[in-house]
Amino acid sequence: MSLTVSVVITTFNRPAELKEALDGVFAQIVQPLEVIVVNDASSLPYDDVIKEFSDKTNFVHKLLPESSGANKARNIGVDSAVGDIIAFLDDDDIWMPDYLLEHVKAYEDGADAVVSGYQNLGKESEIYVQPSPVVDADVLRTGNQYCGMSGFSIRRQLALKERFDETLPNGQDWDMYVRLYQLGYKLVNIPRAIFYYRFMNMDGIGAKVASMTPEEAVSRLRSAQKHKLFLGKTHYRKRVAAQLLVYLPLKKHKVKWVTKSIHMAGLKVTLSHIANVTLKKLRQRA
């Protein structure tokens, strides 16, 4: 008996991008049992998108009465799903045609959950892939070097048990991977780029982080604080610096951000992070 897949897409005020994401889902070699779009109380109209896919018998659009965040929206999708596997997709990313095929193969080989590599949408020469066949603890300790939610799937029964942490404002993907790893589940990595990730969508995380104050951004450290023991002292400090200094060129009052990082992560770690990011950019330009 072949495994069935439920697709859960969370969306908020991105009807045009959602249309592209849905086109990718319905172009899959392995077709899903159902496609559940959980709309987190968007203020923009979705009528045209819903109408375009309303003839699909396996298409469901759930409009939430109030915005509750992506993690709660995903949990609502999990509760609604009936497939053996749940594959998550953010509304601004796009799966390649063999995405679900590769994930189902991994489950047929015994996976409990799966992550996968990706390409930069619009800059397809930029490929992000981890070579390890399973998620590795040492890699996890350096942050989420695997993928976001658009590259993640999980067995439904496990998703009902290990739910997304609705208290986290960010890092829900990394938090999920760490929890699954620590609980001993088989978390498989597909070492190929099989979806397109839209970097720096400025109506999303990038814009929000760039407009925050250092004090407001401390809340974004909750996932690191939650798994401080798993990270260890050195990796914890590195993650704090990385979180505080992300999108630094876009931020106002850069000195305040660097000062906050020095206070929380230490001078050595902060300077090392800035040097590594600068060197990486110089290499990319060369």
Stockholm file with secondary structure:
# STOCKHOLM 1.0

chainA/1-286         MSLTVSVVITTFNRPAELKEALDGVFAQIVQPLEVIVVNDASSLPYDDVIKEFSDKTNFVHKLLPESSGANKARNIGVDSAVGDIIAFLDDDDIWMPDYLLEHVKAYEDGADAVVSGYQNLGKESEIYVQPSPVVDADVLRTGNQYCGMSGFSIRRQLALKERFDETLPNGQDWDMYVRLYQLGYKLVNIPRAIFYYRFMNMDGIGAKVASMTPEEAVSRLRSAQKHKLFLGKTHYRKRVAAQLLVYLPLKKHKVKWVTKSIHMAGLKVTLSHIANVTLKKLRQRA
#=GR chainA/1-286 SS CCCCEEEEEEESSCHHHHHHHHHHHHTCSSCCSEEEEEECCCSSCCHHHHHHHTTCTTEEEEECSSCCCHHHHHHHHHHHCCSSEEEEEETTCEECTTHHHHHHHHHHTTCSEEEEEEEETTEEEEEECCCCSBCCHHHHTTSCCSCCGGGCEEEHHHHHHSCCCTTCSSCHHHHHHHHHHHTTCCEEEEEEEEEEECTTCTTSHHHHHHHSCHHHHGGGGHHHHHTHHHHHHHHHHHHHHHHHHTTGGGCSSHHHHHHHHHHHHCHHHHHHHHHHHHHHHHHHHC
#=GC SS_cons         CCCCEEEEEEESSCHHHHHHHHHHHHTCSSCCSEEEEEECCCSSCCHHHHHHHTTCTTEEEEECSSCCCHHHHHHHHHHHCCSSEEEEEETTCEECTTHHHHHHHHHHTTCSEEEEEEEETTEEEEEECCCCSBCCHHHHTTSCCSCCGGGCEEEHHHHHHSCCCTTCSSCHHHHHHHHHHHTTCCEEEEEEEEEEECTTCTTSHHHHHHHSCHHHHGGGGHHHHHTHHHHHHHHHHHHHHHHHHTTGGGCSSHHHHHHHHHHHHCHHHHHHHHHHHHHHHHHHHC
//
